Amino acid sequence: MALLDWEDNRPQPDEYGDFYKDYINLIHEPNVIQSLIRQGQKVYTIIRQLTDDEANHRYADEKWSVKEVMGHLIDTERIMAYRALCISRGEQTALPGYNHESYVEQGNFDKRSLQSLSTEYDALRNANISMFSNFSKKQTLRKGTANEVSVSVRALAFIIAGHGKHHLNILEEKYGIAVTKNGSN
């Protein structure tokens, strides 16, 4: 069983629910693994720039803090990667959805240090890059049911990358946080 070459291995529309389309369309690189690597580096650079006070910032009272956005990225990536693992191994049981608002509310992310969130994000992202890099083509094409829709393993890799990009865009547009050439805001 040969390992997959992720180059130009985009999922087809029948491999994911419509609500994931916008995330998948945010990824333009032909190799999603390279996208995950670069995105992880960007998140690391952004986190290094911030103070804990900046990480507790909310652009509006009812919106998440930067730490809560980070926690949401961690939770969502962990859930999507779990789905990918289960489906890649042939799991036939439908996997549940989750309420992201409730997860953030219960996550206590604002009580954690930015370093703690960064360490967890880095460990999770590196583990997932390794996992996706070692799937065979057959495994990435497997479909299962998660959140009441059919989804393939390769679509889940793109969903993770697209979801991350979506929230990095929000951090830049709404929170004013971006990576500049010199690494500062």
C-alpha positions in Angstrom: 0.0 0.0 0.0 1.7 3.2 -1.2 1.4 6.4 0.8 -0.5 9.2 -0.8 1.0 12.0 -2.8 -1.1 14.9 -1.6 -0.2 17.0 -4.7 -3.4 17.9 -6.5 -5.5 15.6 -4.4 -8.5 17.9 -3.7 -11.7 16.3 -2.6 -14.7 16.3 -4.9 -18.0 18.0 -3.9 -19.6 14.6 -3.1 -17.0 14.0 -0.4 -18.2 16.6 2.1 -21.3 18.5 3.2 -22.2 21.8 1.6 -21.4 23.7 4.8 -17.7 22.7 4.4 -17.4 24.1 0.9 -16.3 27.5 1.9 -13.5 26.1 4.1 -12.3 23.8 1.3 -12.4 26.6 -1.2 -10.0 28.7 1.0 -7.2 26.2 0.3 -5.6 27.0 -3.0 -2.3 25.1 -2.6 -2.2 21.8 -4.5 -0.7 20.0 -1.4 -2.8 20.3 1.7 0.0 18.9 3.9 2.2 21.9 2.9 -0.7 24.2 3.6 -1.1 22.7 7.1 2.7 23.1 7.7 2.8 26.7 6.6 -0.4 27.5 8.5 1.0 26.0 11.7 4.1 28.2 11.3 2.0 31.2 10.8 -0.1 30.5 14.0 3.2 30.0 15.9 4.5 33.4 14.7 1.2 35.1 15.5 1.1 33.7 19.0 4.7 34.7 19.7 3.8 38.3 18.8 1.0 38.6 21.4 1.0 39.4 25.1 -1.6 37.7 27.3 -3.5 41.0 27.5 -3.7 41.1 23.6 -4.7 37.4 23.6 -7.7 38.2 25.9 -8.9 40.9 23.5 -12.4 40.6 22.1 -13.4 42.8 19.2 -17.0 43.0 20.6 -18.5 42.0 23.9 -20.3 38.9 22.7 -17.4 37.7 20.5 -14.6 35.2 21.5 -11.3 36.4 22.8 -8.2 35.5 20.8 -7.5 32.7 23.3 -11.0 31.4 22.7 -10.4 31.5 19.0 -7.2 29.5 19.6 -9.1 27.0 21.8 -11.7 26.7 19.1 -9.1 25.9 16.5 -7.6 23.2 18.8 -11.0 21.6 19.6 -12.1 21.6 15.9 -8.9 20.2 14.6 -8.9 17.5 17.2 -12.5 16.5 16.4 -11.9 16.6 12.6 -8.7 14.6 13.0 -10.5 12.0 15.1 -13.1 11.7 12.4 -10.4 11.2 9.8 -8.7 8.5 11.9 -12.0 6.7 12.5 -13.0 6.8 8.8 -9.6 5.9 7.6 -9.8 2.7 9.7 -13.1 1.8 8.2 -15.4 2.9 11.0 -19.0 2.4 10.0 -20.6 4.1 13.1 -21.9 7.6 12.4 -19.8 10.1 14.3 -21.5 12.9 16.1 -21.5 16.6 15.5 -20.6 19.1 18.2 -21.7 22.5 19.3 -18.7 24.8 18.9 -20.2 27.5 21.1 -20.7 25.1 24.0 -17.2 23.7 23.6 -15.6 27.2 23.7 -17.9 28.1 26.7 -16.7 25.0 28.6 -13.1 25.2 27.4 -11.9 27.8 30.0 -9.4 29.1 27.4 -9.2 32.6 28.9 -7.9 31.1 32.1 -5.0 29.4 30.3 -1.7 31.0 29.3 -1.1 31.8 25.7 2.0 29.5 25.9 -0.2 26.6 27.0 -2.5 27.1 24.1 0.4 27.4 21.7 2.1 24.2 23.0 -1.1 22.3 22.6 -1.8 23.7 19.1 1.7 22.9 17.9 1.6 19.3 19.3 -1.8 18.6 17.8 -0.9 20.2 14.4 2.4 18.2 14.2 0.6 14.9 15.1 -2.1 15.5 12.5 0.4 16.4 9.8 2.1 13.1 10.6 -1.1 11.2 10.6 -2.4 12.6 7.3 1.1 12.2 5.7 1.0 8.5 6.4 -2.4 7.6 5.0 -2.6 5.5 1.8 -4.6 6.8 -1.1 -7.3 4.1 -0.3 -7.6 5.4 3.2 -8.0 9.1 2.1 -10.8 8.2 -0.3 -12.8 6.3 2.4 -16.0 8.0 3.4 -17.9 7.8 6.6 -20.7 9.7 8.3 -19.9 12.6 10.6 -22.3 15.3 11.7 -25.0 13.6 9.7 -23.2 14.0 6.3 -20.9 11.8 4.3 -17.3 12.9 4.4 -14.0 11.6 3.1 -10.7 11.5 4.9 -9.0 13.7 2.4 -11.9 16.2 2.7 -11.3 16.3 6.4 -7.6 17.4 5.8 -8.8 20.2 3.7 -11.6 21.2 6.2 -8.9 21.4 8.9 -6.7 23.7 6.8 -9.7 25.8 5.5 -11.2 26.2 9.0 -7.8 27.4 10.2 -7.4 29.8 7.4 -11.0 31.1 8.0 -10.1 31.9 11.6 -6.7 33.4 10.7 -8.6 35.7 8.3 -11.0 36.7 11.1 -8.0 37.4 13.5 -6.6 39.7 10.8 -9.8 41.4 9.8 -11.6 41.7 13.1 -8.9 41.6 15.7 -6.1 43.4 13.7 -3.7 40.5 14.2 -1.5 39.6 11.3 2.0 38.4 10.5 4.0 41.1 8.8 7.3 40.7 7.0 9.3 41.6 10.1 7.1 39.3 12.4 5.4 42.1 14.3 1.9 43.7 14.2 
